Amino acid sequence: MLTGWNWLDPAAAIAVSLLIAVTAWRSLRDSLRLEPDGVP
Protein backbone atom coordinates (compact mmCIF):
# COMPACT_ATOMS: atom_id res chain seq x y z
CA MET A 1 0.00 0.00 0.00
CA LEU A 2 2.88 2.34 0.70
CA THR A 3 4.67 1.56 -2.56
CA GLY A 4 1.60 1.45 -4.81
CA TRP A 5 2.44 -2.06 -5.99
CA ASN A 6 -1.07 -3.51 -5.94
CA TRP A 7 0.05 -6.65 -7.79
CA LEU A 8 2.56 -7.69 -5.13
CA ASP A 9 0.09 -9.17 -2.62
CA PRO A 10 -1.68 -11.48 -5.11
CA ALA A 11 1.66 -12.51 -6.61
CA ALA A 12 3.03 -13.42 -3.17
CA ALA A 13 -0.14 -15.37 -2.36
CA ILE A 14 0.13 -17.34 -5.60
CA ALA A 15 3.80 -18.09 -4.95
CA VAL A 16 3.10 -19.34 -1.43
CA SER A 17 0.16 -21.46 -2.59
CA LEU A 18 2.30 -23.04 -5.33
CA LEU A 19 4.98 -23.85 -2.78
CA ILE A 20 2.40 -25.48 -0.52
CA ALA A 21 0.91 -27.44 -3.44
CA VAL A 22 4.31 -28.79 -4.51
CA THR A 23 5.15 -29.84 -0.96
CA ALA A 24 1.76 -31.48 -0.48
CA TRP A 25 2.11 -33.36 -3.78
CA ARG A 26 5.53 -34.71 -2.75
CA SER A 27 4.20 -35.83 0.63
CA LEU A 28 1.17 -37.51 -0.96
CA ARG A 29 3.34 -39.28 -3.53
CA ASP A 30 5.72 -40.56 -0.86
CA SER A 31 2.90 -41.76 1.37
CA LEU A 32 1.24 -43.63 -1.50
CA ARG A 33 4.55 -45.22 -2.38
CA LEU A 34 4.98 -46.47 1.21
CA GLU A 35 1.38 -47.68 1.58
CA PRO A 36 1.92 -51.20 0.17
CA ASP A 37 4.81 -51.75 2.60
CA GLY A 38 2.44 -51.55 5.57
CA VAL A 39 0.10 -54.28 4.34
CA PRO A 40 0.89 -57.66 5.90
PDB file of N, CA, C and O in Angstrom:
ATOM      1  N   MET A   1       0.818  -1.182   0.000  1.00  0.00           N
ATOM      2  CA  MET A   1       0.000   0.000   0.000  1.00  0.00           C
ATOM      3  C   MET A   1       0.871   1.260   0.000  1.00  0.00           C
ATOM      4  O   MET A   1       0.516   2.274  -0.600  1.00  0.00           O
ATOM      5  N   LEU A   2       1.991   1.180   0.667  1.00  0.00           N
ATOM      6  CA  LEU A   2       2.877   2.337   0.699  1.00  0.00           C
ATOM      7  C   LEU A   2       3.599   2.553  -0.622  1.00  0.00           C
ATOM      8  O   LEU A   2       3.869   3.687  -1.017  1.00  0.00           O
ATOM      9  N   THR A   3       3.914   1.440  -1.311  1.00  0.00           N
ATOM     10  CA  THR A   3       4.670   1.564  -2.557  1.00  0.00           C
ATOM     11  C   THR A   3       3.773   1.726  -3.777  1.00  0.00           C
ATOM     12  O   THR A   3       4.243   2.172  -4.824  1.00  0.00           O
ATOM     13  N   GLY A   4       2.505   1.377  -3.671  1.00  0.00           N
ATOM     14  CA  GLY A   4       1.602   1.449  -4.810  1.00  0.00           C
ATOM     15  C   GLY A   4       1.641   0.204  -5.689  1.00  0.00           C
ATOM     16  O   GLY A   4       1.031   0.176  -6.758  1.00  0.00           O
ATOM     17  N   TRP A   5       2.356  -0.824  -5.240  1.00  0.00           N
ATOM     18  CA  TRP A   5       2.438  -2.061  -5.995  1.00  0.00           C
ATOM     19  C   TRP A   5       1.260  -2.947  -5.618  1.00  0.00           C
ATOM     20  O   TRP A   5       1.380  -3.796  -4.734  1.00  0.00           O
ATOM     21  N   ASN A   6       0.144  -2.760  -6.266  1.00  0.00           N
ATOM     22  CA  ASN A   6      -1.066  -3.510  -5.943  1.00  0.00           C
ATOM     23  C   ASN A   6      -0.986  -4.965  -6.398  1.00  0.00           C
ATOM     24  O   ASN A   6      -1.766  -5.794  -5.930  1.00  0.00           O
ATOM     25  N   TRP A   7      -0.078  -5.287  -7.283  1.00  0.00           N
ATOM     26  CA  TRP A   7       0.050  -6.645  -7.786  1.00  0.00           C
ATOM     27  C   TRP A   7       0.896  -7.525  -6.876  1.00  0.00           C
ATOM     28  O   TRP A   7       0.899  -8.746  -7.030  1.00  0.00           O
ATOM     29  N   LEU A   8       1.612  -6.926  -5.931  1.00  0.00           N
ATOM     30  CA  LEU A   8       2.564  -7.692  -5.127  1.00  0.00           C
ATOM     31  C   LEU A   8       1.874  -8.675  -4.184  1.00  0.00           C
ATOM     32  O   LEU A   8       2.346  -9.800  -4.026  1.00  0.00           O
ATOM     33  N   ASP A   9       0.785  -8.281  -3.565  1.00  0.00           N
ATOM     34  CA  ASP A   9       0.090  -9.166  -2.625  1.00  0.00           C
ATOM     35  C   ASP A   9      -0.487 -10.401  -3.318  1.00  0.00           C
ATOM     36  O   ASP A   9      -0.271 -11.510  -2.830  1.00  0.00           O
ATOM     37  N   PRO A  10      -1.206 -10.262  -4.429  1.00  0.00           N
ATOM     38  CA  PRO A  10      -1.681 -11.476  -5.111  1.00  0.00           C
ATOM     39  C   PRO A  10      -0.540 -12.347  -5.639  1.00  0.00           C
ATOM     40  O   PRO A  10      -0.640 -13.574  -5.620  1.00  0.00           O
ATOM     41  N   ALA A  11       0.536 -11.724  -6.108  1.00  0.00           N
ATOM     42  CA  ALA A  11       1.664 -12.507  -6.607  1.00  0.00           C
ATOM     43  C   ALA A  11       2.314 -13.305  -5.479  1.00  0.00           C
ATOM     44  O   ALA A  11       2.683 -14.463  -5.675  1.00  0.00           O
ATOM     45  N   ALA A  12       2.456 -12.708  -4.320  1.00  0.00           N
ATOM     46  CA  ALA A  12       3.030 -13.423  -3.172  1.00  0.00           C
ATOM     47  C   ALA A  12       2.108 -14.553  -2.725  1.00  0.00           C
ATOM     48  O   ALA A  12       2.582 -15.630  -2.361  1.00  0.00           O
ATOM     49  N   ALA A  13       0.814 -14.323  -2.748  1.00  0.00           N
ATOM     50  CA  ALA A  13      -0.140 -15.365  -2.360  1.00  0.00           C
ATOM     51  C   ALA A  13      -0.090 -16.545  -3.328  1.00  0.00           C
ATOM     52  O   ALA A  13      -0.158 -17.699  -2.905  1.00  0.00           O
ATOM     53  N   ILE A  14       0.026 -16.260  -4.616  1.00  0.00           N
ATOM     54  CA  ILE A  14       0.126 -17.336  -5.600  1.00  0.00           C
ATOM     55  C   ILE A  14       1.424 -18.108  -5.419  1.00  0.00           C
ATOM     56  O   ILE A  14       1.430 -19.335  -5.524  1.00  0.00           O
ATOM     57  N   ALA A  15       2.515 -17.417  -5.150  1.00  0.00           N
ATOM     58  CA  ALA A  15       3.804 -18.086  -4.952  1.00  0.00           C
ATOM     59  C   ALA A  15       3.765 -19.002  -3.727  1.00  0.00           C
ATOM     60  O   ALA A  15       4.257 -20.130  -3.773  1.00  0.00           O
ATOM     61  N   VAL A  16       3.185 -18.517  -2.646  1.00  0.00           N
ATOM     62  CA  VAL A  16       3.099 -19.336  -1.432  1.00  0.00           C
ATOM     63  C   VAL A  16       2.187 -20.537  -1.659  1.00  0.00           C
ATOM     64  O   VAL A  16       2.495 -21.639  -1.205  1.00  0.00           O
ATOM     65  N   SER A  17       1.076 -20.341  -2.351  1.00  0.00           N
ATOM     66  CA  SER A  17       0.161 -21.461  -2.593  1.00  0.00           C
ATOM     67  C   SER A  17       0.794 -22.498  -3.513  1.00  0.00           C
ATOM     68  O   SER A  17       0.551 -23.692  -3.338  1.00  0.00           O
ATOM     69  N   LEU A  18       1.597 -22.077  -4.485  1.00  0.00           N
ATOM     70  CA  LEU A  18       2.297 -23.038  -5.326  1.00  0.00           C
ATOM     71  C   LEU A  18       3.333 -23.828  -4.536  1.00  0.00           C
ATOM     72  O   LEU A  18       3.502 -25.028  -4.751  1.00  0.00           O
ATOM     73  N   LEU A  19       4.019 -23.159  -3.631  1.00  0.00           N
ATOM     74  CA  LEU A  19       4.983 -23.854  -2.780  1.00  0.00           C
ATOM     75  C   LEU A  19       4.289 -24.894  -1.901  1.00  0.00           C
ATOM     76  O   LEU A  19       4.792 -26.006  -1.740  1.00  0.00           O
ATOM     77  N   ILE A  20       3.154 -24.541  -1.343  1.00  0.00           N
ATOM     78  CA  ILE A  20       2.396 -25.481  -0.522  1.00  0.00           C
ATOM     79  C   ILE A  20       1.887 -26.649  -1.356  1.00  0.00           C
ATOM     80  O   ILE A  20       1.917 -27.793  -0.901  1.00  0.00           O
ATOM     81  N   ALA A  21       1.420 -26.375  -2.570  1.00  0.00           N
ATOM     82  CA  ALA A  21       0.911 -27.436  -3.440  1.00  0.00           C
ATOM     83  C   ALA A  21       2.009 -28.418  -3.831  1.00  0.00           C
ATOM     84  O   ALA A  21       1.777 -29.626  -3.852  1.00  0.00           O
ATOM     85  N   VAL A  22       3.199 -27.916  -4.140  1.00  0.00           N
ATOM     86  CA  VAL A  22       4.313 -28.794  -4.507  1.00  0.00           C
ATOM     87  C   VAL A  22       4.716 -29.660  -3.323  1.00  0.00           C
ATOM     88  O   VAL A  22       4.960 -30.856  -3.485  1.00  0.00           O
ATOM     89  N   THR A  23       4.788 -29.077  -2.154  1.00  0.00           N
ATOM     90  CA  THR A  23       5.153 -29.839  -0.962  1.00  0.00           C
ATOM     91  C   THR A  23       4.097 -30.890  -0.628  1.00  0.00           C
ATOM     92  O   THR A  23       4.433 -32.016  -0.260  1.00  0.00           O
ATOM     93  N   ALA A  24       2.839 -30.527  -0.753  1.00  0.00           N
ATOM     94  CA  ALA A  24       1.762 -31.482  -0.482  1.00  0.00           C
ATOM     95  C   ALA A  24       1.789 -32.621  -1.494  1.00  0.00           C
ATOM     96  O   ALA A  24       1.564 -33.773  -1.124  1.00  0.00           O
ATOM     97  N   TRP A  25       2.057 -32.325  -2.757  1.00  0.00           N
ATOM     98  CA  TRP A  25       2.114 -33.362  -3.779  1.00  0.00           C
ATOM     99  C   TRP A  25       3.251 -34.340  -3.493  1.00  0.00           C
ATOM    100  O   TRP A  25       3.078 -35.550  -3.644  1.00  0.00           O
ATOM    101  N   ARG A  26       4.400 -33.832  -3.086  1.00  0.00           N
ATOM    102  CA  ARG A  26       5.531 -34.709  -2.755  1.00  0.00           C
ATOM    103  C   ARG A  26       5.193 -35.605  -1.564  1.00  0.00           C
ATOM    104  O   ARG A  26       5.508 -36.795  -1.575  1.00  0.00           O
ATOM    105  N   SER A  27       4.562 -35.046  -0.552  1.00  0.00           N
ATOM    106  CA  SER A  27       4.201 -35.834   0.626  1.00  0.00           C
ATOM    107  C   SER A  27       3.170 -36.904   0.271  1.00  0.00           C
ATOM    108  O   SER A  27       3.268 -38.038   0.739  1.00  0.00           O
ATOM    109  N   LEU A  28       2.187 -36.550  -0.550  1.00  0.00           N
ATOM    110  CA  LEU A  28       1.173 -37.513  -0.960  1.00  0.00           C
ATOM    111  C   LEU A  28       1.788 -38.630  -1.788  1.00  0.00           C
ATOM    112  O   LEU A  28       1.455 -39.800  -1.601  1.00  0.00           O
ATOM    113  N   ARG A  29       2.678 -38.275  -2.696  1.00  0.00           N
ATOM    114  CA  ARG A  29       3.338 -39.283  -3.532  1.00  0.00           C
ATOM    115  C   ARG A  29       4.170 -40.236  -2.680  1.00  0.00           C
ATOM    116  O   ARG A  29       4.133 -41.447  -2.895  1.00  0.00           O
ATOM    117  N   ASP A  30       4.907 -39.711  -1.731  1.00  0.00           N
ATOM    118  CA  ASP A  30       5.721 -40.557  -0.862  1.00  0.00           C
ATOM    119  C   ASP A  30       4.862 -41.459   0.006  1.00  0.00           C
ATOM    120  O   ASP A  30       5.201 -42.625   0.211  1.00  0.00           O
ATOM    121  N   SER A  31       3.753 -40.937   0.518  1.00  0.00           N
ATOM    122  CA  SER A  31       2.900 -41.764   1.372  1.00  0.00           C
ATOM    123  C   SER A  31       2.211 -42.861   0.569  1.00  0.00           C
ATOM    124  O   SER A  31       2.016 -43.963   1.081  1.00  0.00           O
ATOM    125  N   LEU A  32       1.843 -42.584  -0.672  1.00  0.00           N
ATOM    126  CA  LEU A  32       1.236 -43.626  -1.502  1.00  0.00           C
ATOM    127  C   LEU A  32       2.257 -44.671  -1.909  1.00  0.00           C
ATOM    128  O   LEU A  32       1.910 -45.835  -2.106  1.00  0.00           O
ATOM    129  N   ARG A  33       3.506 -44.270  -2.037  1.00  0.00           N
ATOM    130  CA  ARG A  33       4.554 -45.220  -2.377  1.00  0.00           C
ATOM    131  C   ARG A  33       4.832 -46.158  -1.198  1.00  0.00           C
ATOM    132  O   ARG A  33       5.162 -47.327  -1.401  1.00  0.00           O
ATOM    133  N   LEU A  34       4.703 -45.657   0.019  1.00  0.00           N
ATOM    134  CA  LEU A  34       4.983 -46.468   1.209  1.00  0.00           C
ATOM    135  C   LEU A  34       3.771 -47.279   1.661  1.00  0.00           C
ATOM    136  O   LEU A  34       3.915 -48.168   2.501  1.00  0.00           O
ATOM    137  N   GLU A  35       2.594 -47.002   1.133  1.00  0.00           N
ATOM    138  CA  GLU A  35       1.383 -47.682   1.581  1.00  0.00           C
ATOM    139  C   GLU A  35       1.436 -49.197   1.413  1.00  0.00           C
ATOM    140  O   GLU A  35       1.051 -49.904   2.345  1.00  0.00           O
ATOM    141  N   PRO A  36       1.886 -49.733   0.293  1.00  0.00           N
ATOM    142  CA  PRO A  36       1.922 -51.202   0.168  1.00  0.00           C
ATOM    143  C   PRO A  36       2.886 -51.872   1.145  1.00  0.00           C
ATOM    144  O   PRO A  36       2.726 -53.056   1.443  1.00  0.00           O
ATOM    145  N   ASP A  37       3.871 -51.152   1.643  1.00  0.00           N
ATOM    146  CA  ASP A  37       4.811 -51.753   2.596  1.00  0.00           C
ATOM    147  C   ASP A  37       4.151 -52.052   3.936  1.00  0.00           C
ATOM    148  O   ASP A  37       4.615 -52.937   4.656  1.00  0.00           O
ATOM    149  N   GLY A  38       3.089 -51.348   4.290  1.00  0.00           N
ATOM    150  CA  GLY A  38       2.442 -51.549   5.572  1.00  0.00           C
ATOM    151  C   GLY A  38       1.415 -52.673   5.585  1.00  0.00           C
ATOM    152  O   GLY A  38       0.913 -53.043   6.647  1.00  0.00           O
ATOM    153  N   VAL A  39       1.103 -53.215   4.419  1.00  0.00           N
ATOM    154  CA  VAL A  39       0.097 -54.284   4.337  1.00  0.00           C
ATOM    155  C   VAL A  39       0.790 -55.618   4.633  1.00  0.00           C
ATOM    156  O   VAL A  39       1.796 -55.952   4.009  1.00  0.00           O
ATOM    157  N   PRO A  40       0.251 -56.365   5.578  1.00  0.00           N
ATOM    158  CA  PRO A  40       0.885 -57.657   5.900  1.00  0.00           C
ATOM    159  C   PRO A  40       0.638 -58.711   4.837  1.00  0.00           C
ATOM    160  O   PRO A  40       1.106 -59.842   4.968  1.00  0.00           O
TER     161      PRO A  40
END
